[in-house]
Amino acid sequence: MSAQGAAQTSGGGRPADKSAGQDGQTRLTVWVALAANLAICVAKAIGGVVAGSPALLSEAAHSVADSINEVFLLASVKRSRRPADRRHPFGYGKERFFWSLLAAVGIFVTGGCFSVFQGVEALRAGGDETHSGYVIGLVVLFVALLAESVSLLRAVLQVRRAAREAGHGLAAEVRAGRDPALRTVLAEDSTACLGVVLAMAGMALHMATGEVAYEAAASILIGLLLVYVAYVLGKEARTQLIGEAVDPRLQEEIRADLEHQPEIDSVTSLLTMRLGPDSALLAASIDLTAGYDSETVEDAMVRIRTGLKERWPELDQVFLDVTDAAATRRAGVRRPVQ
């Protein structure tokens, strides 16, 4: 530690009302998706059995996976808001990332693998389905497409609202993925709509040509699509669980704010880590301008930390370590042998 000493400050205090409001919107979005998927799942399963359609059964498996995932996501929203305790001093915000990872695994196993299996089995076995059964299946898929579109619209509207509050575009908000529950619902609903279109195309071509290969190919494509979505969501959840830094632009803004303070000569290191969708940790080592006594340094640290939290409420854990950069550099230089 330097001769100037060290000072660390930390604290909470993100706007609880805003966070609660965002969680309420996310829960409503997930509930809408869950209700849609449960109804669609039953309809697809019945239609798939009646029509003997592998593509429709694949879509039923897709809806089962989505329904299970929505339960995971509801659990993540509730559990991530538990207050910090002695065993988890930084809170439970990363619960969101853990349950999102489970949702990705569910999409891969229940949806992707089963759909590919159905398609391969259809190619091996062939089929002589009746047109009447397929008409029922197409009607079921059309209704499913309408329901999935309603759920997708709900998710898109929430993402657009979040993007407007953050001051950037819809695409940037999707890439940021600050709320993994919302991101997962958006990915699921988008994939579901595309999967239904593929299933309808495969069934229609099968009806028109009598070739089961079209429908089997649709089932396999649905499975591969789900595998890809599961990979993307799982990769993102893994990154967040390991400990992802905040956006580089935000890091630069924080660094510039610290270096702008009259008491700070330089920022020797700045580390950040996301603790949840709307919370982050900041740990910075700073070199102070010469001439300040310990009492002045302490007051400055409190003021600087308060200013950081007011400008960026997501920084609910802030640690400032006062160092002497010049002394550190001198200590690192090896003295020549006399």
C-alpha positions in Angstrom: 0.0 0.0 0.0 1.2 3.5 -0.8 2.3 6.1 1.6 -0.9 8.0 0.9 -2.8 5.1 2.2 -5.9 3.4 0.7 -9.5 4.1 0.8 -12.3 1.8 -0.2 -16.0 2.6 -0.5 -18.9 0.5 -1.4 -22.7 0.6 -1.2 -26.0 -0.2 -2.7 -28.9 1.9 -3.8 -30.0 1.4 -7.4 -33.5 2.7 -8.0 -35.7 0.0 -6.5 -38.9 1.3 -8.0 -37.5 1.3 -11.5 -36.1 -2.2 -11.1 -39.3 -3.5 -9.7 -41.2 -2.0 -12.6 -38.9 -3.6 -15.1 -39.2 -7.0 -13.4 -43.0 -6.7 -13.4 -42.9 -6.0 -17.2 -40.6 -9.0 -17.7 -42.8 -11.3 -15.6 -45.9 -10.3 -17.6 -44.0 -10.9 -20.9 -43.0 -14.4 -19.7 -46.5 -15.2 -18.5 -47.9 -14.2 -21.8 -45.4 -16.5 -23.6 -46.1 -19.3 -21.1 -49.9 -19.1 -21.6 -49.4 -19.1 -25.4 -47.0 -22.0 -25.4 -49.1 -24.2 -23.2 -52.2 -23.8 -25.3 -50.2 -24.2 -28.5 -48.4 -27.3 -27.2 -51.7 -29.2 -26.6 -53.1 -28.2 -30.0 -49.9 -29.2 -31.8 -49.6 -32.5 -30.0 -53.2 -33.4 -30.9 -52.8 -32.3 -34.4 -49.5 -34.1 -34.8 -51.0 -37.4 -33.6 -54.1 -37.0 -35.9 -52.1 -36.1 -38.9 -49.1 -38.3 -38.1 -46.9 -35.3 -39.0 -43.3 -35.3 -37.9 -43.0 -31.6 -38.5 -46.1 -30.9 -36.3 -44.8 -33.2 -33.6 -41.4 -31.4 -33.7 -43.3 -28.1 -33.2 -45.1 -29.7 -30.2 -41.7 -30.6 -28.7 -40.6 -27.1 -29.4 -43.6 -25.7 -27.4 -42.9 -28.1 -24.6 -39.3 -26.9 -24.4 -40.5 -23.2 -24.5 -43.0 -23.8 -21.7 -40.4 -25.4 -19.4 -38.1 -22.6 -20.1 -40.7 -20.0 -19.2 -41.0 -21.6 -15.8 -37.2 -21.4 -15.4 -37.3 -17.7 -16.3 -40.1 -16.9 -13.9 -38.1 -18.5 -11.2 -35.0 -16.5 -12.2 -36.9 -13.2 -11.9 -38.1 -14.0 -8.4 -34.9 -15.5 -7.0 -32.6 -12.9 -8.4 -34.2 -10.2 -6.3 -33.4 -11.8 -3.0 -31.5 -9.3 -0.8 -27.8 -9.8 -0.2 -26.8 -11.9 2.9 -23.5 -13.0 4.5 -23.0 -15.9 2.1 -23.8 -13.8 -1.0 -22.7 -10.2 -0.1 -23.2 -9.0 -3.7 -26.8 -10.3 -3.9 -28.4 -12.9 -6.2 -28.5 -11.1 -9.5 -26.6 -13.8 -11.3 -29.5 -16.2 -10.7 -30.9 -14.7 -13.9 -27.9 -16.0 -15.8 -28.0 -19.4 -14.3 -31.6 -20.1 -15.1 -31.1 -18.7 -18.6 -28.4 -21.3 -19.0 -30.8 -24.0 -18.0 -33.4 -22.7 -20.4 -30.7 -22.9 -23.2 -30.1 -26.6 -22.3 -33.8 -27.2 -22.3 -34.1 -25.8 -25.8 -31.2 -27.9 -27.0 -32.4 -31.2 -25.5 -36.2 -31.1 -25.6 -36.6 -29.0 -28.7 -33.5 -29.4 -31.0 -32.5 -33.0 -30.5 -36.1 -34.3 -30.6 -36.9 -32.4 -33.8 -33.9 -33.7 -35.6 -34.7 -37.2 -34.4 -38.3 -36.9 -35.7 -37.0 -35.7 -39.1 -34.5 -38.6 -39.4 -37.2 -41.1 -38.4 -39.6 -39.7 -41.0 -37.0 -40.1 -43.7 -36.4 -43.7 -42.7 -40.0 -44.7 -42.3 -41.8 -42.7 -45.0 -45.5 -42.1 -44.6 -48.9 -42.2 -46.2 -50.8 -39.5 -44.2 -54.3 -38.5 -45.4 -54.9 -35.0 -46.6 -57.7 -34.5 -44.1 -55.3 -35.0 -41.2 -52.9 -32.5 -42.8 -55.6 -29.9 -43.2 -56.2 -30.1 -39.4 -52.5 -29.8 -38.9 -52.2 -26.7 -41.0 -55.1 -25.1 -39.2 -53.4 -25.8 -35.9 -50.2 -24.3 -37.1 -51.9 -21.2 -38.4 -53.6 -20.6 -35.0 -50.2 -21.3 -33.3 -48.5 -18.7 -35.6 -51.1 -16.1 -34.5 -50.6 -16.9 -30.8 -46.8 -16.9 -31.1 -46.9 -13.6 -33.0 -48.9 -12.0 -30.1 -46.3 -13.2 -27.6 -43.5 -12.0 -29.8 -45.1 -8.6 -30.2 -45.3 -8.3 -26.4 -41.6 -9.1 -26.1 -40.6 -6.7 -28.9 -42.6 -3.9 -27.3 -40.8 -4.3 -24.0 -37.4 -4.4 -25.7 -38.2 -1.3 -27.6 -39.3 0.5 -24.4 -36.0 -0.6 -22.8 -34.0 0.6 -25.8 -35.8 4.0 -25.7 -35.0 4.4 -22.0 -31.3 3.5 -22.7 -31.1 5.9 -25.6 -30.2 3.6 -28.4 -31.8 1.5 -31.1 -33.7 -1.8 -30.9 -30.9 -3.8 -32.4 -28.4 -2.4 -29.9 -30.7 -3.3 -27.0 -31.0 -6.9 -28.3 -27.2 -7.2 -28.6 -26.7 -5.8 -25.1 -29.0 -8.5 -23.6 -29.0 -6.9 -20.2 -32.1 -8.9 -19.1 -31.5 -12.6 -20.0 -35.1 -13.5 -19.2 -36.4 -11.0 -21.8 -33.7 -12.0 -24.2 -34.6 -15.7 -24.0 -38.3 -15.0 -24.5 -37.6 -12.9 -27.5 -35.3 -15.6 -29.0 -37.9 -18.3 -28.3 -40.8 -16.5 -29.8 -38.8 -15.4 -32.9 -37.7 -19.0 -33.4 -41.2 -20.3 -32.7 -42.7 -18.1 -35.4 -40.0 -19.2 -37.9 -40.4 -22.8 -36.9 -44.1 -22.7 -37.5 -43.6 -21.3 -41.0 -41.1 -24.1 -41.8 -43.5 -26.7 -40.5 -46.4 -25.3 -42.6 -44.1 -25.2 -45.7 -43.0 -28.8 -45.1 -46.6 -30.1 -44.6 -47.9 -28.1 -47.7 -45.1 -29.5 -49.9 -45.7 -33.0 -48.6 -49.4 -32.7 -49.5 -48.6 -31.3 -52.9 -46.0 -33.8 -53.9 -46.6 -36.8 -51.8 -42.9 -36.7 -50.8 -42.3 -37.1 -47.0 -38.8 -35.8 -47.5 -40.0 -32.2 -47.5 -41.7 -32.5 -44.2 -38.8 -34.4 -42.7 -36.4 -31.7 -43.9 -38.6 -29.1 -42.3 -38.4 -31.1 -39.0 -34.6 -31.3 -39.2 -34.3 -27.6 -40.0 -36.5 -26.7 -37.0 -34.2 -28.9 -34.8 -31.0 -27.3 -36.2 -32.5 -23.8 -35.7 -33.3 -24.7 -32.0 -29.8 -26.1 -31.5 -28.3 -22.8 -32.9 -30.5 -20.6 -30.6 -29.6 -22.8 -27.6 -25.9 -22.4 -28.4 -26.2 -18.6 -28.7 -28.2 -18.3 -25.5 -26.0 -20.7 -23.6 -22.8 -19.0 -24.7 -24.2 -15.6 -23.5 -25.3 -17.1 -20.2 -21.8 -18.7 -19.7 -20.1 -15.4 -20.3 -22.3 -13.6 -17.8 -21.9 -16.3 -15.2 -18.1 -16.3 -15.5 -18.1 -12.5 -14.9 -18.7 -10.2 -17.8 -17.5 -6.6 -17.8 -19.9 -3.7 -18.5 -20.1 -2.2 -22.0 -16.7 -0.8 -23.1 -18.2 2.6 -23.9 -19.6 2.8 -20.3 -16.1 1.9 -19.0 -14.6 4.8 -20.9 -17.2 7.2 -19.6 -16.5 6.1 -16.0 -12.8 6.4 -16.5 -13.2 9.9 -18.1 -15.4 10.9 -15.1 -12.8 9.8 -12.6 -9.9 11.5 -14.4 -12.0 14.7 -14.6 -12.1 14.9 -10.8 -9.6 17.5 -9.4 -8.3 15.2 -6.7 -7.4 12.4 -9.1 -4.2 12.5 -11.1 -4.7 9.3 -13.0 -6.7 6.0 -13.0 -4.2 3.1 -12.9 -6.7 0.4 -13.3 -10.5 0.1 -13.7 -12.3 -3.3 -13.4 -16.1 -3.9 -13.8 -18.3 -6.9 -13.6 -22.1 -7.3 -14.1 -23.9 -8.7 -11.0 -27.3 -8.7 -12.6 -29.4 -7.2 -15.4 -29.3 -3.7 -13.7 -26.4 -3.9 -11.3 -22.6 -3.9 -11.7 -19.5 -3.8 -9.6 -16.7 -1.2 -10.1 -13.2 -1.5 -8.7 -10.8 1.3 -9.6 -7.2 2.1 -8.5 -6.6 5.8 -8.6 -3.5 8.0 -8.1 -4.4 11.2 -6.3 -2.9 14.6 -6.9 -0.2 15.5 -4.3 -1.0 17.7 -1.4 -4.1 16.2 0.2 -4.4 15.1 3.8 -6.2 12.0 4.8 -9.4 13.7 5.9 -9.6 15.5 2.5 -9.0 12.2 0.7 -11.8 10.5 2.6 -14.3 13.3 1.9 -13.3 13.2 -1.8 -13.8 9.4 -2.0 -17.3 9.7 -0.6 -18.2 12.6 -3.0 -16.7 10.7 -6.0 -18.5 7.5 -5.2 -21.8 9.3 -4.7 -21.4 11.1 -8.0 -20.7 7.8 -9.8 -23.8 6.2 -8.4 -26.0 9.2 -9.2 -24.9 9.2 -12.9 -24.9 5.4 -13.3 -27.4 3.9 -10.9 -26.4 0.4 -12.0 -23.1 0.8 -10.2 -24.5 -0.5 -6.9 -21.0 -1.7 -5.7 -18.2 0.8 -6.0 -14.7 0.3 -4.6 -12.0 3.0 -4.9 -8.4 2.1 -4.0 -6.1 5.1 -3.6 -2.5 4.3 -4.7 0.7 6.2 -5.4 1.4 5.4 -9.1 4.8 7.1 -9.1 6.0 5.2 -6.0 4.7 1.9 -7.5 6.7 2.5 -10.7 9.8 3.4 -8.7 9.5 0.2 -6.7 9.2 -1.9 -9.9 12.5 -0.6 -11.3 15.4 -2.8 -10.3 18.3 -0.9 -8.8 21.7 -1.4 -10.6 24.2 -3.4 -8.7 27.0 -1.2 -7.2 
